[in-house]
Amino acid sequence: MESGFEYVDLGRIAYADALVRQTAAFEALVAAKAEGAIGNSQLFFCEHNPVLTIGKSGKDTNLLIPEASLQERGVSFYHVNRGGDITYHGPGQITGYPVFDLAYWSLGLRSYIERLEEVVIRFLAGYGLKGERLPGATGVWLDPYVQGRARKICAIGVKSSRFVTMHGFALNINTDLSYFHLINPCGFTDKGVTSLAMELGEPQDFELAKDRLVQLFAELFPAVSQG
């Protein structure tokens, strides 16, 4: 199936460098729309060096150690203009930045986020895991309604302007989950975090996971006839 976007694998890249790439793509797409043209939607996948990011509505109190201590641990920290609170990105995690023109798929922002969640839910089903939504807590969860068992495997936080998106999602594959102890992930104090490797009991093929995820994006964000 032909996708409605260009896929770009940035590999392992510093957060700041990836932000430059996706911001340029975002601004180009917004500019094309302003001129009445059809721009180029792009899906960026990458892995980051350890970094914490906090969204515009996030609370600094959800960082549980002094900011000055992060540098000693080799962890970067950024305030960014996406929705959502604080989260961690690092090696073994697929961090995805869809820079999409939602009008191309006739999507509103809420429907777009639900479609992102659906991509991940279908991805997890391929590994025999039941990913679910939790009202009021954007992202994908395992056992969200089981007391004391709710754990997030994919965080989502986006920005949209003129129905063009940036930022995106962070899906834990072989992620070192100990970094999440530095924060209240996404602002929650009563819910856990997990990874595909944690759930399946062994590290997973990272490149295969990316391939599967891209294919699902192509299915749920396909090329649309403009005729």
C-alpha positions as CSV (number, residue, x, y, z in Angstrom):
1,M,0.0,0.0,0.0
2,E,1.3,3.4,-0.9
3,S,1.6,5.8,2.0
4,G,0.6,9.4,2.0
5,F,4.0,10.5,3.4
6,E,7.7,10.2,3.0
7,Y,9.5,8.1,5.6
8,V,12.9,9.3,6.9
9,D,15.0,7.2,9.3
10,L,17.3,9.6,11.2
11,G,18.9,6.8,13.2
12,R,20.6,7.8,16.5
13,I,20.5,11.5,16.7
14,A,20.7,14.2,19.4
15,Y,17.4,15.7,20.3
16,A,18.3,19.2,19.3
17,D,19.4,18.0,15.8
18,A,16.2,16.1,15.3
19,L,14.2,19.1,16.4
20,V,15.9,21.2,13.7
21,R,15.0,18.6,11.1
22,Q,11.4,18.3,12.0
23,T,10.9,22.1,12.5
24,A,12.2,22.7,9.0
25,A,9.8,20.1,7.6
26,F,7.0,21.6,9.6
27,E,7.6,25.2,8.5
28,A,7.9,24.1,4.9
29,L,4.6,22.3,5.0
30,V,2.9,25.2,6.7
31,A,4.3,27.6,4.1
32,A,3.1,25.3,1.2
33,K,-0.4,25.3,2.7
34,A,-0.4,29.0,3.0
35,E,0.3,29.2,-0.7
36,G,-2.5,26.7,-1.5
37,A,0.0,24.0,-2.5
38,I,0.1,20.4,-1.4
39,G,3.3,20.0,0.7
40,N,5.3,17.0,1.6
41,S,4.2,15.1,4.7
42,Q,7.1,13.3,6.4
43,L,7.4,10.7,9.1
44,F,10.7,10.8,11.0
45,F,11.9,7.9,13.1
46,C,14.9,8.1,15.4
47,E,16.6,7.1,18.6
48,H,17.8,9.8,20.9
49,N,20.6,10.0,23.4
50,P,19.1,10.2,26.9
51,V,16.9,13.3,27.1
52,L,14.0,14.5,29.1
53,T,11.4,16.8,27.4
54,I,8.6,18.7,29.0
55,G,5.6,20.0,27.2
56,K,4.1,23.5,27.4
57,S,1.5,22.5,30.0
58,G,4.0,20.3,32.0
59,K,5.0,20.9,35.6
60,D,8.6,21.2,36.5
61,T,7.8,19.5,39.8
62,N,7.5,16.3,37.8
63,L,11.3,16.3,37.4
64,L,12.2,14.5,40.6
65,I,15.9,15.4,40.8
66,P,17.6,18.8,40.5
67,E,18.0,19.9,36.9
68,A,21.7,20.5,37.6
69,S,22.1,16.8,38.4
70,L,20.9,15.7,35.0
71,Q,24.1,16.7,33.3
72,E,26.1,14.5,35.7
73,R,24.0,11.6,34.5
74,G,24.5,12.5,30.8
75,V,20.8,13.4,30.4
76,S,19.7,16.5,28.4
77,F,16.6,18.5,29.3
78,Y,14.4,20.6,27.0
79,H,11.2,22.6,27.4
80,V,9.3,22.1,24.1
81,N,6.2,23.4,22.5
82,R,4.2,20.2,22.3
83,G,1.2,19.1,24.4
84,G,1.7,16.7,27.3
85,D,3.9,16.8,30.4
86,I,7.4,15.3,31.0
87,T,8.8,12.2,29.3
88,Y,12.0,10.4,28.5
89,H,13.6,9.6,25.2
90,G,16.6,7.4,24.7
91,P,18.3,4.4,23.1
92,G,16.0,1.5,22.4
93,Q,13.0,3.7,22.0
94,I,11.3,4.5,18.6
95,T,10.7,8.2,18.8
96,G,8.5,9.2,15.9
97,Y,7.8,12.7,14.5
98,P,5.0,12.7,12.0
99,V,5.0,16.1,10.2
100,F,1.7,15.6,8.6
101,D,-0.9,17.8,6.8
102,L,-4.0,16.5,8.5
103,A,-6.2,18.1,5.9
104,Y,-4.8,15.6,3.4
105,W,-6.6,12.8,5.4
106,S,-9.5,15.0,6.4
107,L,-8.5,14.6,10.1
108,G,-9.0,16.8,13.1
109,L,-6.4,16.9,15.8
110,R,-8.3,14.5,18.2
111,S,-9.0,12.0,15.4
112,Y,-5.3,12.2,14.4
113,I,-4.1,11.4,18.0
114,E,-6.6,8.5,18.1
115,R,-5.2,7.2,14.8
116,L,-1.6,7.4,16.2
117,E,-2.8,5.4,19.1
118,E,-4.4,2.9,16.7
119,V,-1.1,2.4,14.9
120,V,0.5,1.5,18.2
121,I,-2.4,-0.7,19.3
122,R,-2.1,-2.7,16.1
123,F,1.7,-2.9,16.4
124,L,1.4,-4.4,19.8
125,A,-1.2,-6.9,18.7
126,G,1.4,-8.2,16.3
127,Y,3.4,-9.2,19.4
128,G,0.4,-10.7,21.2
129,L,-0.1,-7.6,23.5
130,K,-3.3,-5.8,24.1
131,G,-2.7,-2.1,23.9
132,E,-5.5,0.2,25.1
133,R,-6.5,3.8,25.5
134,L,-7.1,5.4,28.9
135,P,-9.6,8.4,28.8
136,G,-7.8,11.6,29.9
137,A,-4.4,10.0,29.4
138,T,-3.2,10.2,25.8
139,G,-1.0,7.4,24.7
140,V,-1.1,3.6,24.7
141,W,-1.4,1.5,27.9
142,L,-1.3,-2.1,29.0
143,D,-3.8,-3.1,31.7
144,P,-5.1,0.5,32.1
145,Y,-8.1,-0.6,34.1
146,V,-6.4,-3.1,36.4
147,Q,-5.7,-1.6,39.9
148,G,-2.0,-1.1,40.3
149,R,-1.2,-2.6,36.9
150,A,-1.6,0.3,34.5
151,R,1.6,0.9,32.6
152,K,2.3,3.1,29.6
153,I,4.3,1.7,26.7
154,C,3.8,4.7,24.3
155,A,3.7,8.4,25.1
156,I,2.1,10.9,22.7
157,G,2.5,14.6,22.6
158,V,1.9,16.8,19.5
159,K,1.8,20.4,18.3
160,S,-0.5,21.5,15.4
161,S,-0.7,24.7,13.4
162,R,-2.9,25.1,10.4
163,F,-3.6,21.4,10.8
164,V,0.1,20.6,10.3
165,T,1.6,18.5,13.1
166,M,5.0,18.1,14.7
167,H,6.4,16.2,17.7
168,G,4.7,12.9,18.0
169,F,5.2,9.6,20.0
170,A,7.7,7.6,21.9
171,L,7.3,3.8,21.8
172,N,9.4,1.8,24.3
173,I,11.0,-1.2,22.6
174,N,14.3,-2.0,24.4
175,T,14.3,1.2,26.4
176,D,16.3,1.4,29.7
177,L,13.3,2.1,31.9
178,S,15.4,3.2,34.9
179,Y,15.5,6.7,33.5
180,F,11.8,7.0,34.1
181,H,12.6,7.0,37.9
182,L,13.9,10.5,37.4
183,I,10.4,11.8,36.6
184,N,6.7,11.4,37.1
185,P,6.2,10.1,33.6
186,C,3.6,12.2,31.7
187,G,2.8,13.7,35.1
188,F,1.4,10.5,36.6
189,T,2.5,9.3,40.1
190,D,0.2,6.2,40.3
191,K,1.0,4.5,36.9
192,G,4.0,2.6,35.6
193,V,6.0,2.5,32.4
194,T,6.9,-0.6,30.4
195,S,8.6,-1.7,27.1
196,L,8.2,-4.4,24.5
197,A,11.3,-6.1,25.8
198,M,10.0,-6.0,29.4
199,E,6.6,-7.5,28.4
200,L,8.1,-10.2,26.3
201,G,11.0,-11.1,28.6
202,E,13.8,-10.4,26.1
203,P,15.2,-7.7,23.8
204,Q,13.4,-7.3,20.5
205,D,14.7,-6.8,17.0
206,F,14.7,-3.0,16.8
207,E,14.9,-2.7,13.0
208,L,12.1,-5.2,12.6
209,A,10.0,-3.2,15.0
210,K,10.6,0.0,13.0
211,D,9.7,-1.8,9.7
212,R,6.4,-3.1,11.2
213,L,5.5,0.3,12.6
214,V,6.2,2.1,9.3
215,Q,4.0,-0.5,7.5
216,L,1.1,0.2,9.9
217,F,1.5,4.0,9.4
218,A,1.2,3.4,5.6
219,E,-2.0,1.5,6.2
220,L,-3.6,4.1,8.4
221,F,-2.2,7.1,6.6
222,P,-2.4,6.0,3.0
223,A,-2.0,7.9,-0.2
224,V,-5.3,9.7,-1.0
225,S,-6.6,10.4,-4.5
226,Q,-6.7,14.2,-5.0
227,G,-8.9,13.8,-8.0
